[in-house]
Amino acid sequence: MLSEAELEALFDDFKDETFRMETLDRYAVSSENERLNRYLSGEPLEIEPATREWLEFMAEEISSGKRWYKVHILRSPISEYLRFECEWGYAVSSQYGQEVFILDEAEHARPEGVPDEDFWLFDDGKVALLRYDDGGRFLGAELVDGAGADAYRGYRDAVMEAAEPFAAWWDRHPEYRRENWLGSRP
């Protein structure tokens, strides 16, 4: 497994682009708990300093010519966590320049052979294969490079061909916006 420092170094060292594939319905990130609770309570969005620092780092990278993009493979109807992720995550990171795409398996088939795995792909050559427990808690990352990275480039290309821009998908699904469902929640 990669150490946290080794994983962070991949973000510092990539030259051209980084791609992220997400597949979970929930990520158990302790730093998100308070923000998720605020979202579910109907409170206004407030970006914490650590989140803002990450977004600004990403925006600086993008303004220097690097590409940051991701696809989340999900299935409608989506969980409350994914509603939060869409509204307070993807909508915000898009404003900082990240390209976000959705592959909704209720609308489009997952390309054949694409695994149910989360990963980062850096410059088409290094893959950080992300490991999570059944509750969505991050366990660590494994480095895959050289010929092993070829399959992940293929997965990226296949899901990018099948996915659609987040903004288009989000516009078609107003039912997932907090204002349209929070009051009817049990």
KEVOPA-976202 format. One record per atom (N, C-alpha, C, O, CB): residue in one letter; x, y, z. Coordinates in steps of 0.001 Angstrom, whole numbers, padded with zeros to 6 digits, always signed. Glycine has a CB too. Layout:
KEVOPA-976202
aXYZ
...
end
This chain:
KEVOPA-976202
m+000842-001188+000000
m+000000+000000+000000
m+000883+001246+000000
m+001954+001283+000606
m-000956+000001+001223
l+000394+002255-000698
l+001091+003537-000699
l+000882+004239+000636
l-000192+004155+001233
l+000601+004429-001863
s+001911+004925+001093
s+001738+005773+002267
s+000965+007019+001847
s+000837+007310+000657
s+003118+006152+002905
e+000456+007743+002823
e-000263+008983+002516
e+000655+009957+001773
e+000222+010636+000841
e-000805+009636+003815
a+001918+010023+002187
a+002879+010919+001534
a+003130+010499+000087
a+003255+011351-000793
a+004204+010939+002312
e+003205+009193-000161
e+003418+008706-001529
e+002215+009012-002419
e+002373+009364-003588
e+003694+007193-001521
l+001019+008877-001863
l-000183+009204-002629
l-000230+010700-002923
l-000524+011095-004051
l-001451+008766-001866
e+000053+011531-001932
e+000063+012984-002132
e+001100+013389-003171
e+000871+014323-003940
e+000341+013704-000809
a+002233+012702-003203
a+003284+013027-004169
a+002811+012825-005605
a+003269+013527-006507
a+004522+012176-003908
l+001910+011883-005829
l+001384+011680-007181
l+000664+012931-007680
l+000725+013248-008868
l+000431+010473-007211
f-000016+013643-006783
f-000701+014885-007161
f+000299+016005-007422
f+000064+016869-008267
f-001691+015309-006064
d+001400+015990-006705
d+002418+017023-006891
d+003239+016794-008153
d+003753+017742-008746
d+003338+017074-005684
d+003360+015533-008563
d+004300+015184-009627
d+003692+015023-011013
d+004439+014987-011991
d+004980+013938-009271
f+002370+014923-011143
f+001835+014676-012483
f+002022+015925-013354
f+002032+017053-012859
f+000330+014277-012412
k+002169+015693-014652
k+002520+016782-015577
k+001335+017309-016385
k+001228+018516-016599
k+003589+016311-016525
d+000450+016427-016834
d-000585+016840-017786
d-002017+016656-017298
d-002824+017582-017378
d-000414+016084-019047
e-002338+015462-016790
e-003729+015236-016410
e-003848+014181-015326
e-003010+013291-015183
e-004546+014825-017620
t-004931+014320-014567
t-005290+013298-013590
t-006781+013014-013716
t-007607+013924-013781
t-004924+013746-012139
f-007091+011745-013748
f-008467+011275-013906
f-008851+010455-012683
f-008043+009688-012159
f-008631+010435-015209
r-010080+010620-012237
r-010591+009875-011080
r-011852+009138-011490
r-012749+009721-012099
r-010875+010823-009873
m-011922+007854-011158
m-013162+007104-011331
m-013692+006768-009945
m-012975+006228-009102
m-012939+005806-012189
e-014973+007100-009724
e-015646+006841-008456
e-016816+005898-008701
e-017515+006001-009709
e-016129+008165-007795
t-017016+004973-007757
t-018076+003982-007943
t-018947+003766-006706
t-019963+003077-006791
t-017469+002679-008348
l-018578+004331-005575
l-019307+004057-004334
l-020527+004958-004175
l-020568+006071-004699
l-018385+004230-003137
d-021522+004454-003441
d-022708+005250-003110
d-022457+006158-001915
d-023202+007110-001680
d-023897+004336-002824
r-021403+005859-001162
r-021060+006668+000009
r-019574+006502+000303
r-019022+005404+000235
r-021920+006262+001249
y-018950+007619+000630
y-017571+007621+001091
y-017592+008070+002547
y-018078+009157+002856
y-016659+008556+000205
a-017071+007246+003434
a-017063+007553+004866
a-015810+008364+005177
a-014783+007822+005586
a-017115+006245+005730
v-015919+009658+004977
v-014796+010570+005186
v-015107+011391+006432
v-016037+012197+006432
v-014554+011498+003928
s-014331+011186+007493
s-014648+011853+008760
s-014656+013368+008619
s-015432+014045+009294
s-013650+011445+009832
s-013812+013905+007759
s-013763+015361+007589
s-015025+015904+006912
s-015257+017113+006922
s-012532+015751+006771
e-015845+015022+006323
e-017091+015452+005679
e-018314+015362+006586
e-019369+015898+006248
e-017332+014627+004450
n-018192+014700+007720
n-019367+014429+008557
n-020134+015686+008928
n-021355+015734+008782
n-018948+013715+009812
e-019434+016697+009405
e-020113+017923+009823
e-020802+018591+008635
e-021945+019037+008737
e-019114+018896+010475
r-020103+018653+007522
r-020665+019279+006324
r-021885+018502+005816
r-022885+019106+005428
r-019596+019369+005218
l-021807+017174+005817
l-022943+016343+005411
l-024136+016589+006336
l-025266+016721+005866
l-022554+014844+005419
n-023895+016651+007633
n-024987+016917+008581
n-025603+018291+008340
n-026820+018444+008436
n-024479+016819+010029
r-024780+019291+008027
r-025311+020625+007712
r-026174+020568+006456
r-027245+021174+006402
r-024158+021644+007525
y-025707+019844+005454
y-026470+019690+004213
y-027832+019052+004501
y-028866+019550+004056
y-025680+018835+003191
l-027819+017948+005248
l-029059+017227+005537
l-029989+018010+006460
l-031188+017738+006511
l-028742+015884+006158
s-029440+018979+007188
s-030255+019825+008074
s-030801+021050+007365
s-031559+021823+007950
s-029441+020261+009274
g-030416+021236+006095
g-030925+022372+005332
g-030135+023654+005513
g-030589+024723+005104
g-032329+022621+005704
e-028956+023562+006122
e-028134+024754+006337
e-027464+025175+005029
e-027335+024364+004111
e-027068+024493+007430
p-027038+026440+004937
p-026387+026907+003710
p-024972+026339+003557
p-024318+025973+004534
p-026335+028434+003696
l-024531+026279+002319
l-023179+025814+002014
l-022153+026764+002603
l-022246+027982+002446
l-022976+025682+000494
e-021180+026191+003278
e-020047+026938+003805
e-018812+026081+003543
e-018707+024968+004057
e-020219+027273+005350
i-017890+026588+002755
i-016708+025804+002401
i-015650+025982+003491
i-015212+027099+003766
i-016147+026231+001004
e-015251+024881+004100
e-014260+024898+005164
e-012885+025245+004603
e-012629+025039+003417
e-014219+023544+005884
p-011993+025774+005455
p-010656+026155+004991
p-009894+025016+004305
p-009260+025246+003276
p-009849+026659+006153
a-009940+023800+004848
a-009197+022689+004235
a-009755+022346+002855
a-008995+022055+001932
a-009244+021447+005143
t-011070+022380+002715
t-011695+022104+001415
t-011362+023208+000430
t-011052+022939-000731
t-013223+021961+001558
r-011425+024446+000886
r-011085+025580+000020
r-009626+025489-000444
r-009318+025772-001602
r-011328+026918+000762
e-008744+025096+000460
e-007325+024946+000112
e-007152+023906-000997
e-006393+024130-001940
e-006498+024542+001359
w-007849+022772-000891
w-007783+021725-001918
w-008332+022241-003248
w-007728+022028-004299
w-008568+020470-001467
l-009479+022921-003198
l-010089+023455-004415
l-009181+024484-005080
l-009057+024507-006304
l-011449+024082-004099
e-008555+025324-004286
e-007653+026338-004837
e-006393+025703-005408
e-005881+026158-006431
e-007280+027362-003763
f-005885+024653-004756
f-004743+023915-005302
f-005107+023348-006670
f-004347+023490-007628
f-004306+022777-004338
m-006266+022707-006758
m-006727+022129-008015
m-006900+023222-009073
m-006490+023040-010220
m-008051+021368-007806
a-007496+024341-008703
a-007712+025440-009654
a-006390+025992-010173
a-006278+026318-011354
a-008523+026564-008996
e-005389+026099-009304
e-004063+026560-009740
e-003458+025588-010740
e-002879+026000-011745
e-003120+026730-008534
e-003592+024303-010462
e-003086+023287-011382
e-003784+023402-012745
e-003141+023328-013791
e-003289+021871-010788
i-005090+023580-012713
i-005862+023688-013950
i-005477+024950-014708
i-005343+024921-015931
i-007370+023685-013651
s-005299+026055-013996
s-004932+027305-014678
s-003524+027232-015260
s-003183+028009-016152
s-005031+028489-013709
s-002702+026304-014764
s-001362+026128-015328
s-001379+025207-016547
s-000337+024953-017152
s-000414+025569-014269
g-002583+024700-016912
g-002701+023877-018110
g-002945+022399-017854
g-003079+021623-018800
g-001482+024021-018913
k-003005+022001-016592
k-003267+020596-016287
k-004769+020325-016325
k-005585+021218-016100
k-002685+020218-014905
r-005105+019089-016612
r-006517+018698-016663
r-006845+017808-015466
r-006152+016825-015201
r-006843+017963-017998
w-007904+018165-014753
w-008445+017364-013656
w-009863+016974-014063
w-010693+017847-014316
w-008426+018155-012274
y-010148+015684-014129
y-011486+015255-014499
y-011825+013932-013839
y-010948+013169-013434
y-011613+015139-016014
k-013138+013680-013741
k-013596+012468-013068
k-014918+012013-013646
k-015657+012783-014259
k-013729+012699-011562
v-015193+010728-013430
v-016496+010137-013720
v-016963+009435-012451
v-016212+008680-011833
v-016429+009138-014943
h-018202+009692-012074
h-018812+008900-011004
h-019838+007983-011651
h-020775+008439-012306
h-019474+009815-009899
i-019645+006682-011457
i-020605+005692-011928
i-021595+005469-010791
i-021217+005055-009695
i-019897+004341-012363
l-022858+005748-011063
l-023895+005623-010038
l-025153+005054-010666
l-025212+004811-011871
l-024190+006990-009368
r-026151+004849-009832
r-027438+004342-010321
r-028548+005112-009626
r-028627+005145-008398
r-027583+002800-010069
s-029411+005737-010437
s-030586+006420-009892
s-031583+005374-009406
s-031691+004309-010014
s-031241+007357-010959
p-032315+005649-008324
p-032252+006865-007520
p-031002+006850-006636
p-030553+005792-006197
p-033525+007011-006656
i-030451+008028-006385
i-029185+008100-005661
i-029406+008314-004162
i-030454+008792-003727
i-028320+009226-006228
s-028398+007948-003403
s-028435+008064-001946
s-028381+009531-001515
s-028027+010410-002300
s-027268+007281-001318
e-028737+009777-000258
e-028617+011131+000280
e-027170+011593+000227
e-026893+012760-000049
e-029146+011195+001724
y-026245+010672+000494
y-024836+011046+000425
y-024476+011521-000987
y-023800+012539-001135
y-023941+009858+000839
l-024912+010806-002019
l-024582+011224-003387
l-025279+012524-003762
l-024744+013297-004558
l-024963+010131-004382
r-026445+012781-003215
r-027094+014077-003439
r-026208+015185-002869
r-025984+016212-003509
r-028516+014115-002786
f-025718+014956-001670
f-024776+015886-001036
f-023527+016047-001898
f-023078+017165-002149
f-024389+015392+000378
e-022979+014943-002342
e-021763+014974-003162
e-021990+015762-004452
e-021128+016531-004876
e-021302+013543-003493
c-023144+015568-005067
c-023456+016300-006296
c-023611+017794-006032
c-023015+018620-006723
c-024730+015750-006931
e-024408+018128-005038
e-024782+019526-004815
e-023690+020340-004129
e-023482+021504-004470
e-026037+019587-003992
w-022999+019746-003177
w-021972+020483-002435
w-020557+020043-002807
w-019585+020618-002317
w-022185+020306-000943
g-020433+019045-003656
g-019125+018592-004100
g-018897+018906-005565
g-018114+019794-005902
g-018973+017106-003860
y-019582+018179-006439
y-019349+018319-007877
y-019715+019698-008407
y-018989+020258-009229
y-020131+017274-008624
a-020830+020249-007947
a-021227+021581-008427
a-020181+022620-008046
a-019934+023561-008799
a-022606+021980-007854
v-019565+022451-006873
v-018546+023398-006411
v-017219+023152-007121
v-016607+024097-007618
v-018360+023290-004885
s-016763+021899-007180
s-015466+021632-007817
s-015495+021993-009300
s-014466+022352-009874
s-015078+020153-007645
s-016663+021900-009918
s-016796+022324-011318
s-016527+023815-011463
s-015956+024254-012461
s-018198+021989-011852
q-016937+024589-010470
q-016688+026033-010505
q-015199+026346-010397
q-014760+027422-010803
q-017449+026729-009376
y-014430+025424-009860
y-012983+025598-009737
y-012240+024986-010921
y-011010+024986-010947
y-012487+024978-008436
g-012974+024468-011896
g-012358+023994-013130
g-012293+022497-013327
g-011909+022042-014404
g-011022+024510-013206
q-012655+021715-012321
q-012644+020269-012509
q-013780+019872-013447
q-014897+020374-013325
q-012771+019534-011150
e-013494+018980-014372
e-014508+018444-015274
e-015106+017201-014618
e-014397+016236-014330
e-013902+018110-016689
v-016410+017237-014388
v-017089+016134-013705
v-018110+015525-014663
v-018866+016236-015326
v-017781+016622-012385
f-018114+014205-014718
f-019017+013460-015585
f-019754+012412-014755
f-019255+011946-013731
f-018243+012793-016757
i-020936+012057-015211
i-021756+011050-014541
i-022093+009948-015535
i-022446+010212-016685
i-023052+011681-013952
l-021979+008722-015076
l-022481+007569-015814
l-023552+006939-014929
l-023246+006212-013984
l-021321+006537-016175
d-024796+007223-015246
d-025935+006723-014477
d-026360+005397-015095
d-026881+005356-016209
d-027126+007757-014463
e-026134+004324-014363
e-026426+002988-014897
e-027920+002715-015031
e-028309+001716-015635
e-025802+001933-014012
a-028760+003580-014482
a-030199+003456-014723
a-030561+003997-016102
a-031649+003733-016612
a-030996+004198-013633
e-029645+004757-016703
e-029892+005374-018007
e-028991+004828-019108
e-029389+004777-020272
e-029709+006863-017907
h-027784+004422-018742
h-026793+003938-019712
h-026049+002755-019099
h-025732+002763-017910
h-025791+005076-020122
a-025778+001763-019898
a-025049+000595-019408
a-023589+000948-019137
a-022979+001747-019848
a-025140-000561-020419
r-023059+000341-018108
r-021624+000456-017851
r-020903-000288-018969
r-021301-001398-019322
r-021235-000119-016431
p-019867+000291-019522
p-019133-000416-020573
p-018641-001783-020077
p-018206-001933-018936
p-017940+000435-021056
e-018723-002744-020953
e-018321-004101-020608
e-016874-004137-020123
e-015985-003524-020714
e-018498-005030-021809
g-016666-004862-019046
g-015324-005051-018516
g-014864-003996-017528
g-013853-004190-016854
g-014375-005099-019625
v-015579-002884-017423
v-015167-001832-016482
v-015486-002307-015069
v-016642-002592-014757
v-015888-000463-016792
p-014469-002395-014214
p-014676-002947-012874
p-015343-001954-011928
p-015446-000761-012214
p-013354-003392-012290
d-015782-002474-010816
d-016373-001663-009756
d-015236-001245-008818
d-015198-001658-007659
d-017508-002453-008979
e-014321-000434-009321
e-013139-000013-008569
e-012963+001490-008694
e-013248+002088-009732
e-011874-000751-009066
d-012488+002078-007616
d-012134+003491-007630
d-010641+003610-007897
d-009841+002821-007393
d-012522+004185-006287
f-010279+004601-008693
f-008855+004817-008938
f-008592+006233-009413
f-009487+006928-009894
f-008331+003818-009962
w-007335+006644-009265
w-006797+007848-009891
w-005838+007376-010971
w-005084+006427-010759
w-006080+008798-008842
l-005859+008026-012121
l-004919+007756-013210
l-004155+009043-013468
l-004750+010069-013799
l-005656+007251-014515
f-002841+008991-013316
f-001984+010159-013477
f-001188+010048-014772
f-000439+009090-014965
f-001034+010311-012271
d-001351+011019-015650
d-000573+011102-016893
d-000560+009799-017689
d+000445+009472-018319
d+000845+011502-016577
d-001642+009069-017668
d-001763+007824-018424
d-000759+006754-018024
d-000690+005708-018668
d-001612+008110-019874
g+000030+006995-016963
g+001082+006036-016664
g+001084+005458-015269
g+001614+004367-015059
g+002356+006657-016896
k+000505+006162-014306
k+000487+005672-012927
k-000949+005647-012431
k-001707+006601-012608
k+001375+006555-012003
v-001298+004539-011809
v-002642+004359-011264
v-002526+004186-009757
v-001721+003394-009266
v-003364+003134-011917
a-003340+004935-009039
a-003516+004695-007608
a-004861+003998-007474
a-005913+004625-007595
a-003451+006042-006750
l-004814+002703-007223
l-006017+001890-007070
l-006478+002034-005623
l-005774+001625-004699
l-005753+000377-007446
l-007647+002608-005430
l-008122+002974-004100
l-008922+001838-003477
l-009792+001249-004118
l-008972+004245-004167
r-008618+001542-002227
r-009280+000456-001506
r-010152+001026-000391
r-009721+001893+000369
r-008239-000533-000928
y-011377+000527-000306
y-012347+000962+000701
y-012947-000262+001372
y-013008-001339+000781
y-013460+001844+000067
d-013394-000086+002619
d-014139-001168+003254
d-015601-001087+002803
d-015964-000209+002020
d-014026-001089+004814
d-016427-001992+003293
d-017828-002045+002858
d-018619-000804+003241
d-019654-000527+002636
d-018498-003259+003443
g-018156-000054+004229
g-018829+001174+004642
g-018324+002415+003937
g-018762+003522+004246
g-018683+001355+006106
g-017402+002249+002989
g-016876+003390+002247
g-015709+004093+002915
g-015348+005203+002523
g-017956+004368+002024
r-015110+003457+003929
r-013953+004052+004609
r-012686+003708+003829
r-012452+002552+003476
r-013847+003548+006087
f-011876+004729+003567
f-010649+004553+002795
f-009649+003717+003587
f-009364+004010+004748
f-010036+005921+002424
l-009120+002673+002951
l-008150+001786+003583
l-006735+002038+003095
l-005775+001810+003831
l-008525+000350+003331
g-006596+002503+001864
g-005276+002734+001304
g-005317+002668-000212
g-006372+002489-000821
g-004278+001722+001851
a-004144+002816-000801
a-004037+002810-002261
a-002854+001950-002681
a-001832+001882-001999
a-003887+004251-002814
e-003025+001305-003810
e-001958+000498-004393
e-001517+001151-005691
e-002349+001610-006474
e-002422-000970-004634
l-000221+001193-005920
l+000308+001767-007153
l+000345+000706-008242
l+000832-000406-008035
l+001716+002357-006925
v-000176+001070-009396
v-000114+000228-010590
v+000518+001094-011665
v+000025+002186-011950
v-001551-000317-011028
d+001604+000622-012264
d+002216+001414-013334
d+002734+000482-014420
d+002522-000730-014371
d+003366+002304-012782
g+003408+001058-015390
g+003903+000261-016502
g+002765-000385-017266
g+001733+000243-017500
g+004862-000800-016005
a+002948-001633-017655
a+001937-002343-018445
a+000640-002518-017665
a-000429-002616-018267
a+002468-003707-018882
g+000715-002558-016338
g-000490-002712-015525
g-001450-001546-015654
g-002650-001702-015430
g-000114-002885-014089
a-000934-000377-016012
a-001785+000813-016144
a-002602+000800-017434
a-003571+001549-017557
a-000931+002072-016094
d-002224-000036-018391
d-002924-000067-019682
d-004421-000313-019523
d-005232+000357-020163
d-002325-001142-020576
a-004788-001260-018680
a-006207-001585-018496
a-006972-000381-017960
a-008113-000145-018358
a-006368-002782-017540
y-006355+000382-017060
y-007044+001523-016454
y-007220+002672-017443
y-008198+003416-017362
y-006276+002010-015229
r-006300+002817-018356
r-006498+003792-019443
r-007708+003378-020272
r-008517+004220-020663
r-005222+003897-020348
g-007830+002092-020537
g-008983+001590-021282
g-010290+001797-020532
g-011302+002153-021136
g-008803+000121-021588
y-010278+001578-019218
y-011484+001823-018411
y-011860+003295-018470
y-013029+003645-018634
y-011265+001385-016941
r-010860+004148-018335
r-011126+005591-018411
r-011755+005951-019745
r-012779+006632-019793
r-009830+006396-018205
d-011145+005496-020822
d-011653+005833-022153
d-013082+005331-022344
d-013917+006025-022923
d-010743+005246-023235
a-013357+004125-021856
a-014694+003547-022023
a-015743+004315-021225
a-016826+004593-021741
a-014692+002078-021598
v-015439+004662-019971
v-016448+005377-019178
v-016605+006811-019651
v-017701+007366-019570
v-016076+005358-017694
m-015540+007422-020140
m-015663+008784-020664
m-016554+008806-021905
m-017296+009765-022124
m-014273+009363-020997
e-016482+007769-022701
e-017331+007701-023896
e-018805+007521-023518
e-019691+008018-024214
e-016876+006547-024809
a-019062+006816-022425
a-020441+006522-022021
a-021042+007577-021092
a-022264+007688-020995
a-020491+005179-021343
a-020203+008346-020414
a-020676+009309-019415
a-021136+010607-020071
a-020898+010846-021255
a-019573+009603-018393
e-021796+011435-019274
e-022222+012752-019740
e-021749+013800-018738
e-021498+013474-017578
e-023772+012813-019924
p-021626+015046-019170
p-021209+016097-018241
p-022162+016179-017045
p-023379+016067-017188
p-021146+017456-018963
f-021576+016376-015868
f-022367+016478-014643
f-023484+017499-014779
f-024619+017216-014397
f-021475+016843-013469
a-023193+018679-015313
a-024198+019751-015389
a-025429+019302-016176
a-026554+019621-015790
a-023592+021009-016039
a-025235+018575-017261
a-026370+018103-018062
a-027187+017073-017282
a-028417+017120-017274
a-025877+017495-019396
w-026491+016143-016628
w-027187+015133-015835
w-027935+015790-014673
w-029092+015457-014416
w-026190+014078-015306
w-027289+016709-013978
w-027881+017395-012824
w-029108+018208-013241
w-030108+018238-012525
w-026841+018315-012154
d-029030+018861-014395
d-030178+019633-014893
d-031392+018738-015148
d-032530+019173-014973
d-029799+020374-016184
r-031158+017498-015559
r-032256+016564-015831
r-032832+015936-014568
r-033868+015274-014616
r-031782+015472-016757
h-032161+016144-013437
h-032586+015498-012192
h-032810+016503-011067
h-032121+016457-010048
h-031554+014471-011760
p-033772+017412-011246
p-034042+018378-010174
p-034559+017704-008902
p-034495+018291-007822
p-035053+019413-010649
e-035065+016487-009021
e-035571+015776-007844
e-034473+015487-006822
e-034773+015195-005664
e-036228+014475-008269
y-033211+015562-007230
y-032110+015292-006307
y-031605+016550-005604
y-030781+016465-004693
y-030971+014639-007049
r-032089+017701-006019
r-031680+018944-005361
r-032334+019013-003991
r-033516+018708-003835
r-032059+020190-006218
r-031569+019408-003026
r-032020+019412-001635
r-033348+020134-001451
r-034210+019668-000704
r-030973+020052-000758
e-033518+021250-002116
e-034753+022034-001958
e-035996+021252-002377
e-037105+021577-001955
e-034663+023317-002772
n-035814+020219-003207
n-036955+019466-003733
n-037258+018172-002982
n-038243+017502-003291
n-036712+019146-005165
w-036436+017808-002007
w-036699+016554-001301
w-036536+016638+000209
w-037072+015792+000925
w-035799+015499-001822
l-035822+017617+000707
l-035492+017635+002133
l-036733+017636+003017
l-036766+016928+004023
l-034641+018846+002454
g-037746+018405+002668
g-038947+018488+003488
g-039763+017211+003529
g-040535+017003+004465
g-039799+019586+003000
s-039607+016355+002533
s-040394+015118+002475
s-039636+013927+003048
s-040117+012795+002988
s-040796+014823+001041
r-038480+014173+003590
r-037633+013122+004146
r-038236+012580+005447
r-038708+013364+006271
r-036203+013656+004394
p-038231+011260+005648
p-038785+010695+006896
p-037971+011095+008112
p-038302+010706+009232
p-038850+009173+006809
end
